[in-house]
């Protein structure tokens, strides 16, 4: 006679994560932490694409902005206060829900999707954002890596619309790199940091497979060089990209 199946006990952490109170509270705490870090830190801004980025935001010009997933914390609270023209692609995964709500509490809009779930609909929404003179924001190694290896969404959006890609990164003198798949930079309050904006990239239309791959690799290399420079200028040892094909295990 077969034995009855036992219900697996759900760990306390997972039960708490699904709690309505926690899902309401955690994004607000994250948002408050980001505001506090940004308010108490001295942040410099530099790079050849800075003027274009500021002009696009102030004068409602479309852009495609890219930065690595591990630099998300301070990218969610840059110098300018009203970021309602920014639309950030966020994963539909449970982790993405906290990030999305935290970002929305800081004044930005989010588009939910990834390369695996909701990707086509999310890309259409981001193309609509660009058509309406908004700023579409990609973390091209998200939601699950490999770390600092670009996927093709940003290149596809830029090629389809003719809108330039602006690569951007940030680093700070203090705060640990977490042991997460993206080596997330958890900047601490009362810090000194740097936003570094790279040269805009104008991707041509109607790329063939080889041309698309060349531009994807160019974006990846540019972001990695930019991030390494920002880390060095903040006195840090740069984070190395992950080997292709590894990614995060769910």
C-alpha positions in Angstrom: 0.0 0.0 0.0 1.5 3.4 -1.0 2.4 5.7 1.7 0.4 9.0 1.9 2.4 12.0 0.6 3.5 14.4 3.3 3.1 18.1 2.7 6.5 19.8 2.6 6.9 22.4 5.2 7.3 25.9 3.7 10.3 27.7 5.2 9.5 30.6 7.4 11.4 33.0 5.1 9.2 32.1 2.1 6.0 32.3 4.1 7.0 35.8 5.3 7.9 36.8 1.8 4.4 36.0 0.6 2.8 37.9 3.5 0.7 40.9 2.4 2.2 43.0 5.2 5.8 42.2 4.2 5.0 42.8 0.5 3.6 46.2 1.4 6.3 47.2 3.9 9.5 45.9 2.3 9.4 48.1 -0.9 8.8 51.2 1.3 11.8 50.3 3.5 13.9 49.8 0.5 12.8 53.2 -1.0 13.5 54.9 2.3 17.0 53.4 2.5 17.8 54.5 -1.1 16.6 58.0 -0.3 18.7 58.1 2.9 21.9 56.9 1.1 21.4 59.4 -1.7 20.6 62.3 0.6 23.7 61.7 2.8 26.2 60.9 -0.1 28.2 63.2 -2.3 27.8 62.0 -5.8 29.9 63.2 -8.8 28.7 63.0 -12.4 31.0 62.6 -15.4 31.3 61.1 -18.8 30.8 62.1 -22.5 27.1 61.2 -22.5 26.1 63.2 -19.4 25.0 66.3 -21.3 22.8 64.2 -23.7 21.2 62.3 -20.8 20.3 65.5 -18.9 19.0 67.2 -22.0 16.8 64.2 -22.9 15.3 64.2 -19.4 14.7 67.9 -19.1 13.4 68.4 -22.7 11.4 65.1 -23.0 13.5 63.5 -25.7 13.5 59.7 -26.1 16.5 57.6 -25.0 17.4 54.0 -24.3 19.4 53.9 -21.1 21.4 50.8 -20.0 23.2 49.8 -16.7 24.1 46.6 -15.1 21.6 45.0 -12.7 24.1 45.1 -9.8 24.2 48.9 -9.9 20.5 49.3 -9.5 20.4 50.7 -6.0 21.8 54.2 -6.7 20.6 54.3 -10.3 17.1 54.4 -8.8 17.9 57.8 -7.2 20.0 60.0 -9.3 20.5 63.8 -9.0 17.3 64.8 -10.6 14.3 64.4 -8.4 11.4 63.7 -10.8 12.0 60.6 -12.9 8.5 60.1 -14.3 9.8 59.9 -17.8 11.9 56.9 -16.9 10.4 53.4 -17.6 12.4 50.5 -16.2 12.1 46.9 -17.4 11.7 44.7 -14.3 11.4 41.0 -14.1 8.1 39.3 -13.3 9.9 37.1 -10.8 9.1 37.4 -7.1 12.3 39.4 -6.5 11.3 41.8 -9.3 8.1 42.6 -7.5 10.0 44.2 -4.5 12.3 46.0 -6.9 9.3 47.3 -9.0 7.4 48.6 -6.1 10.5 50.2 -4.6 11.2 52.0 -7.9 7.6 53.1 -8.3 7.8 54.6 -4.8 10.7 56.7 -6.0 8.7 58.2 -8.8 9.7 56.0 -11.8 7.4 53.8 -13.9 8.0 50.1 -14.5 7.4 47.7 -17.3 7.1 44.0 -16.2 8.6 41.3 -18.3 11.8 39.4 -19.1 13.5 37.4 -21.8 11.4 34.4 -20.7 8.1 35.7 -19.4 6.2 38.6 -20.9 9.1 39.6 -23.1 7.2 40.4 -26.3 4.6 42.5 -24.5 7.2 44.3 -22.4 9.2 45.2 -25.5 6.1 46.6 -27.3 5.4 48.7 -24.2 9.0 50.0 -24.1 8.8 50.9 -27.8 5.6 52.8 -27.1 7.5 54.6 -24.3 10.2 55.7 -26.8 7.6 56.7 -29.3 6.0 58.9 -26.7 9.4 60.6 -26.0 10.1 58.7 -22.8 13.2 57.0 -21.6 13.3 53.2 -21.7 15.7 51.7 -19.1 17.2 48.3 -19.5 19.4 46.2 -17.2 20.7 44.0 -20.0 22.1 41.3 -17.8 18.8 40.9 -15.9 16.8 39.3 -14.5 19.0 36.3 -14.0 22.4 36.8 -15.7 25.0 35.9 -16.5 26.4 38.9 -14.7 27.6 41.8 -16.9 26.7 39.9 -20.1 24.3 41.8 -22.3 21.1 40.4 -23.7 19.8 41.9 -26.9 16.7 43.8 -25.8 18.2 47.2 -25.6 20.0 46.8 -29.0 16.7 45.7 -30.6 14.8 48.7 -29.2 17.5 51.1 -30.3 17.7 49.6 -33.8 13.9 49.6 -34.2 13.4 53.2 -33.1 16.6 55.0 -34.1 16.9 56.3 -30.6 20.5 56.2 -29.1 21.6 54.0 -26.3 23.2 55.8 -23.4 25.3 53.4 -21.2 25.6 54.5 -17.6 27.0 53.1 -14.3 27.7 54.1 -10.8 30.1 53.2 -8.0 30.8 54.3 -4.4 33.8 54.2 -2.1 32.0 52.3 0.7 29.5 49.5 0.8 29.8 45.7 0.1 29.4 43.8 -3.1 26.8 41.1 -2.1 27.3 37.5 -2.9 24.3 37.5 -5.2 24.4 36.5 -8.9 24.9 40.1 -9.9 27.3 41.1 -7.2 24.9 43.8 -6.1 26.6 47.0 -4.8 24.9 47.8 -1.5 26.1 51.4 -1.0 26.0 52.7 2.5 25.0 56.1 3.8 27.4 59.1 4.2 29.3 58.0 1.1 31.2 59.4 -1.9 30.2 58.1 -5.3 30.3 58.6 -9.1 27.8 58.4 -11.9 29.7 57.8 -15.2 27.8 58.2 -18.5 29.3 56.7 -21.6 29.3 57.8 -25.2 25.8 57.5 -26.9 25.5 54.5 -29.3 23.4 54.9 -32.4 22.4 51.5 -33.6 21.6 51.2 -37.3 18.2 49.7 -38.5 17.7 46.4 -40.2 20.6 44.5 -38.7 21.4 41.0 -39.8 22.4 38.4 -37.3 26.1 39.2 -37.4 25.5 42.9 -37.2 23.1 42.5 -34.2 25.7 40.4 -32.4 28.4 42.9 -33.0 26.3 45.7 -31.5 25.2 43.5 -28.5 28.9 42.8 -27.8 29.8 46.5 -28.2 27.2 47.4 -25.6 28.5 44.7 -23.2 32.1 45.8 -23.6 31.2 49.5 -23.2 29.3 48.9 -20.0 32.0 46.7 -18.6 34.8 49.2 -19.4 32.6 52.0 -17.9 31.8 50.1 -14.7 35.5 49.1 -14.2 36.5 52.7 -14.6 33.9 53.9 -12.1 35.1 51.3 -9.6 38.7 52.2 -10.0 38.0 55.9 -9.6 36.2 55.0 -6.3 39.2 53.0 -5.1 37.6 49.6 -5.7 38.7 46.4 -7.4 36.4 46.1 -10.4 33.9 43.2 -10.5 34.6 40.7 -13.2 31.9 39.6 -15.7 30.5 36.1 -15.2 31.4 33.3 -17.7 28.7 33.2 -20.4 26.0 30.6 -20.0 26.1 30.3 -16.2 23.4 32.7 -15.0 21.3 32.4 -11.8 19.7 29.2 -10.8 16.1 29.4 -9.7 
